[in-house]
Amino acid sequence: MMAPMENAPAPRNTVVLDVKGLTVTLTGEGRRNRVVDGIDITVRRGEVFALLGESGSGKSMTARAIMGLIDNGDVEADTLTLSGTDLLSLSAEQHRRLRGVHVSLVMQDALSALNPVLSIGDQIIDLMRAHRSIGRSAAQARAVELLALVGIPSPDKRVHDYPHQFSGGQRQRILIAMAIALDPDLIIADEPTTALDVTVQAQILDLLLSLRDRLGMGILLITHDLGVVMEVADQVAVMRTGRIVETGSADVVLTEPQHPYTVQLLNSMPRDVSPAAQDADTPPILEGRGLERTFRSGSGRRAHRVAAVADVDLDLRQGEILAIVGESGSGKSTLARMLVGLDSPDAGTLRYRDQDVTRGRLRDRKILRRGVQMVFQDPYMSLNPRMTVQQIIAEPLAATHSGTPSSRRERVAELLELVGLTAEMGSRFPHQFSGGQRQRIGIARALALDPDVLVCDEPVSALDVSIRAQIIDLLCELRERLGMSIVFIAHDLSLVRHIADRVAVMYLGEMVEIGETEDVYLRAEHPYTRSLLSAIPPQTRADRGMLARRTRMSA
């Protein structure tokens, strides 16, 4: 039987979650796979315990085991208790009654987690009435109170709205409101800020910390983001391939790491690169003037045009890395598509090597496709799964009738070596590679025609932190070896500071600031640039708390 659990707050530092020797073994296709292997975790009230690791390390499976959500495998442990209750002894129904009341889960993708056909208020009301004896009107009043607590404006009105009517950050706040609705002892936050823009991420982290302080709950934070851990963690465990390789006080682990893997993670920020020598008299290799791109939105009487890119000027010089930074909807990806000729501007001019290639005529496209190539964001979606790596990289050569089949094979082998792979890998298919290897293949394909310019659209945002550093180092090495120019599209200001010669900031389709990297970082002029800079997570443990202070000041 499940021991009775009271929701009256226990003293701070009381152990909420005690895990010793947790093992999770999944079963499928006649095989058993141990994905969590004998880990220990202790979370106390009023504490943030960060479980840090890369994709496939077992972090999320650990969360699912604690929540009782493993249905295709076995969960074993020497100890697995929540506020003194033995979780291993619970039935599925007892686990269901436990969830929300004593432990809640905040998931990464709020849009998928929320029911699209129920209002936000109804979802909170249903949650409360499923676990508590409470009338509908009282539950609705509590829903309004919770929305106000997590910072949703006009909560008495917004309580009737549906998930699609909220922004990504607001939806994440709603998930947090639902998580605290029944005053749980523990919140498990599984990558709660991964899908959010940097300014919204800072706000959500600040909200979680303020709720921890106000309500005294424990938080198990699952993340791959070192900056997030630097800012909020009290305790940290570093997880790799199902095992915890290092654990302890965040102050110690993040400043005096002992395990080589922890050291590798902490050293994963790419090194600073030397700025490219610039000759002011040299004409730009790629030049845009007054570039505009609009899209139709709505239908019928509500139809209108939305300016995705509005009157943008930019120059790119030989050997330069120009970072274009902005949050979702700023227009940076639309601008990238215009620079490589995938979209034609509605107004303005685009010149490549002093030739007008604005209108997307066949001649213009041929010129651009040889000289300007793109590296896409998602290495899983941008490679044809039915083609071998040899065919993928050779495709631009075949499409432009470059060389013979034999010379193309030699060129592919050369390109694979150039990006840190081997010629033998050309016979494999994309699914046989990791995410970082797939992005290297995408870069090799982009280099096939010897372009002068690479336009990289968020090329590392889908990759783990250590792999991200390797791809950044590769791009910088290619710039040095081949003398090419790079347009680096990103939302991560902390990343581009290490690699860019100049930074351009986009906001609502406009380029609001552009300048030398250090000038922009140290002497930003536009308020939006300053807000982006204030939202950068700390890079060292010594800077802990700066993000929260800056976030509250900007609010």
Summary of the structure (lengths in Angstrom):
residues: 555
radius of gyration: 25.7
end to end distance: 47.7
largest distance: 80.6
contacts: 1856
relative contact order: 0.10
helix: 40%
strand: 25%
